[in-house]
Amino acid sequence: MSGYESLLKVVDILAAVDHSPNEIAERAAPKIAEALEEQYALGQDPYGAPWASLQPSTLKKHGPPPLTDSGDMKSGTDAVSAGPQIIATAPEPADYHQGGTRSMPARPILPNENQGLPSSWEKALKEAASEVEATMQRRINAA
């Protein structure tokens, strides 16, 4: 391999390193989306605390867990990558559930800045970073 070819490989590796935050976000977003989906199945917030129980009148309509009657909240909640960021969203009525109202207890779906990053999200990010690091190491070893 010529010096020029070696230099091109190094340039390719550096370009990949520059894009690694995007790649980490791309790999972590589906894992975070899975964690959000699991919250609905378990009836808990992002930090593992159970959502407030349903009122008896609501239990007559459907059983637990909360926020799962029509499936709209669950199907409308997602996490996607946008460059180096991960954007988690929940459908419009989630605002009322997130903070609660005078007549409805809070059942948070998304993390809040006071409690920081949920452990399941942190785990997803660390796994994604490890995957990207392993990919980078393979590229370096192949150079």
URTA-V775828 format. One line per field, one symbol per residue. ss: DSSP state (~ for helix, > for strand, _ for the rest). A space follows every 50 residues. Layout:
ss: ???
This chain:
ss: __~~~~~~~~~~~~~~~~_~~~~~~~~~~~~~~~~~~~~~~~_>_____> _____~~~~~~__________~~~~~_>>>>>__>>>>>____~~~~~~_ >__>______________~~~~~~~~~~~~~~~~~~~~~~~~_
